Structure formats: structure tokens, C-alpha cells
């Protein structure tokens, strides 16, 4: 296999086989850093697309929300009727009941709660 040649950023992604990409990963990643996009193929089928991240990608900072989120004291507890329905094997009903119970405490979800209760 020939070593990939550096390319200028283009609007059309370059098609590359997975084996060739894997065999020359470092070189291809340097091209991605330079703005090149690639469409990876396996057995003539497109399986992935790789390119530089879009400008709206935000790098998550661990702990950035520390102290800003409050978890309710009863977060991990369920009402007895919901717990009983889980133990009885009516799992779908239990999920539904748990969802309604959770939505019941949040006014923002009032319309959704009403719609779910009507079904």
C-alpha cells in the first residue's frame, strides 16, 4: 500500500479503505488535523466518516457542574405501589408508573404527564 500523501482541505471527503486507514493511522490523523475528511469503506460499503470536529464541539470538564445540581433526598426511592409492580413482574407497567411518579413532581412536564395519563 502506498503511503497517503498530505492534502489540502477539500469539500469532498476522500474515500479510503479501512485496512489502508488502519495501516497508516498516524498519517491519516495528521491529515484530519489539517482539515481533511475521510469516508471509510469496507467491502465497497461506507462504514464511517472521519474529519475534524465541528466548531460547536464542547470539551467536557469533569466537575464543572459540581455544586450546581441538587439531587432530591428521595431520588433512589420508589413508592410502595411502584416497587410492588416491579416485584410482581409487571415491568412495563412499573416503568410507566415510575415515569408518571417522577413527572408528578415536576411542573415543567405537566402536559406530558396529562398526555401519558390519558393513554
C-alpha positions as CSV (number, residue, x, y, z in Angstrom):
1,X,0.0,0.0,0.0
2,X,1.2,3.5,-0.8
3,X,1.6,6.0,1.9
4,X,-1.1,8.6,1.9
5,X,0.0,12.0,0.6
6,X,-0.8,15.1,2.6
7,X,-3.7,17.0,1.0
8,X,-5.2,20.4,1.4
9,X,-8.7,20.7,3.0
10,X,-11.3,19.8,0.4
11,X,-15.1,19.9,0.5
12,X,-15.4,16.3,-0.7
13,X,-14.2,13.6,1.7
14,X,-11.6,11.2,0.4
15,X,-12.7,7.5,0.2
16,X,-10.3,5.2,2.0
17,X,-10.5,1.5,2.8
18,X,-10.5,0.6,6.5
19,X,-7.3,-1.5,6.1
20,X,-5.4,1.3,4.5
21,X,-6.6,3.8,7.1
22,X,-5.7,1.4,10.0
23,X,-2.3,0.7,8.4
24,X,-1.4,4.4,8.1
25,X,-3.4,5.8,11.0
26,X,-0.9,8.4,12.2
27,X,-0.5,9.9,8.7
28,X,-4.3,10.0,8.2
29,X,-4.9,11.6,11.6
30,X,-2.4,14.3,10.8
31,X,-4.3,15.0,7.6
32,X,-7.5,15.2,9.7
33,X,-5.9,17.7,11.9
34,X,-5.1,19.7,8.7
35,X,-8.8,19.7,7.8
36,X,-9.1,16.6,5.5
37,X,-12.2,14.5,5.8
38,X,-12.3,10.8,5.0
39,X,-15.1,8.3,4.2
40,X,-14.0,4.8,5.4
41,X,-15.1,1.9,3.3
42,X,-15.2,-1.9,3.9
43,X,-16.0,-4.2,1.0
44,X,-17.1,-1.1,-1.0
45,X,-19.6,0.0,1.6
46,X,-19.3,3.2,3.6
47,X,-18.9,2.4,7.2
48,X,-17.7,5.6,8.8
49,X,-16.8,9.2,8.2
50,X,-13.9,10.9,10.0
51,X,-12.9,14.5,10.0
52,X,-12.0,17.4,12.2
53,X,-14.6,18.2,14.9
54,X,-17.2,20.8,14.2
55,X,-16.8,24.2,15.8
56,X,-19.6,23.6,18.2
57,X,-17.9,20.6,19.9
58,X,-17.5,21.4,23.6
59,X,-14.9,19.6,25.6
60,X,-16.5,18.4,28.9
61,X,-14.7,19.4,32.0
62,X,-15.1,16.9,34.8
63,X,-16.6,18.5,37.9
64,X,-17.8,21.6,36.0
65,X,-21.3,21.2,37.5
66,X,-20.2,20.3,41.0
67,X,-22.4,22.2,43.5
68,X,-24.9,23.2,40.7
69,X,-27.0,20.1,40.7
70,X,-29.2,19.1,43.6
71,X,-30.4,15.5,43.8
72,X,-33.6,15.1,45.8
73,X,-33.3,13.2,49.0
74,X,-35.8,10.6,47.8
75,X,-34.1,10.2,44.4
76,X,-33.4,6.5,44.7
77,X,-36.7,5.5,46.5
78,X,-39.9,4.4,44.8
79,X,-43.4,4.4,46.2
80,X,-44.6,1.0,47.5
81,X,-47.1,0.5,44.6
82,X,-44.4,1.0,42.0
83,X,-42.0,-1.2,43.9
84,X,-44.6,-3.9,44.2
85,X,-45.4,-3.8,40.5
86,X,-41.7,-4.3,39.7
87,X,-41.6,-7.3,42.1
88,X,-44.8,-8.7,40.6
89,X,-43.2,-8.9,37.2
90,X,-45.2,-6.2,35.5
91,X,-42.1,-4.4,34.5
92,X,-43.6,-2.3,31.7
93,X,-46.4,-1.1,34.0
94,X,-43.7,-0.4,36.6
95,X,-41.7,1.7,34.2
96,X,-44.8,3.7,33.2
97,X,-45.8,4.2,36.9
98,X,-42.3,5.3,37.8
99,X,-42.2,7.8,34.9
100,X,-45.6,9.2,36.0
101,X,-44.4,9.4,39.6
102,X,-41.2,11.2,38.5
103,X,-43.1,13.6,36.3
104,X,-45.6,14.3,39.0
105,X,-43.1,16.3,41.0
106,X,-42.0,18.4,38.0
107,X,-44.4,21.1,36.8
108,X,-42.4,21.6,33.6
109,X,-43.7,18.2,32.5
110,X,-47.3,18.8,33.2
111,X,-48.6,18.5,29.6
112,X,-46.6,15.3,29.1
113,X,-47.9,13.8,32.4
114,X,-51.5,14.6,31.3
115,X,-51.0,13.0,27.9
116,X,-49.5,9.9,29.4
117,X,-52.3,9.6,32.0
118,X,-54.8,9.7,29.2
119,X,-53.4,6.6,27.4
